[in-house]
Amino acid sequence: MNCWKILQIEKTADKKKIKRAYAKLVKQYHPEENPEMFQKIRDAYQRAIDYADVVEDIESTDYPIDVDEDFGD
């Protein structure tokens, strides 16, 4: 799953951008009307937020790690 394509945004660790994209899409895909797409959007949102959390943690340490290795496209 490419969470960035589903959320229709570029790869980012900016949680505000991720949340805005999520909010925009859930308005378009109501869970009762389109449960499969709503779940895809929800899963993509969670994966993107997880990515942002990892990037935030890495930036606060000196530990060298390639985030894209675990969250690659």
N, C-alpha and C positions, 0 to 999 in steps of 0.2 A: 504494500500500500504506500502510495506517495501522498503523504498528508498535505504537502504543500500544493499539489495539484487539486486535491479535493477542496482545500480551503481557498484556493485561487489566489495565493500570495507567494511571493518569493521566500526562500528559506530565510528565517530570521529567529533571533532569540528575544525579540521584542514582544513581551507578553501582551502589551496593549494592542499591537497590530494583530496578533493571533486572536485575541478576544473579539476585536472588531469584526474580523473576517468570520468568525464563528457566529456571532450575533446576527450578522447580515444573512448568512446562509440558513440558520434555523428559522428565520422569519419566512423564508421561501419554501422550506420543506418541513411542514408540520408533522410531528410524529404519528398522528392518527391517519393522516392522508398519505404519507410516504414514509413508512417506518424503516424501510431498508436504507434509503438515502439519509434519513435522519441519523441512523446508527453509524453509517459511514462517516458522516460529518462529526459526530460525537467522538468516534474513535480517532479520527484525524486530529481533532482538537486536543485530545488527551496526549497523543503522541507528540504533537508540536509543543505543548506545555512541558512535557517531560524533557524534550530536547532543550527548551529554554532553561529549565532548572539545571540540567547538566552543564550547560554552557556557563550559567551563573556560578555554579560551584567550582568549575575549573578556573574561571577568571579570578576567583578569590583565593586560589592556591598557586603554588609554583610547580605543580605536578604536570609534566608534559604528557598530553594525551590527544589523540585525534578523535574528536567527537563524531566526525562524519563516518568513522569506521563502524560505529554502533547505530548511528541514525542516518546512514547514507540513503541515497535515493535508489 
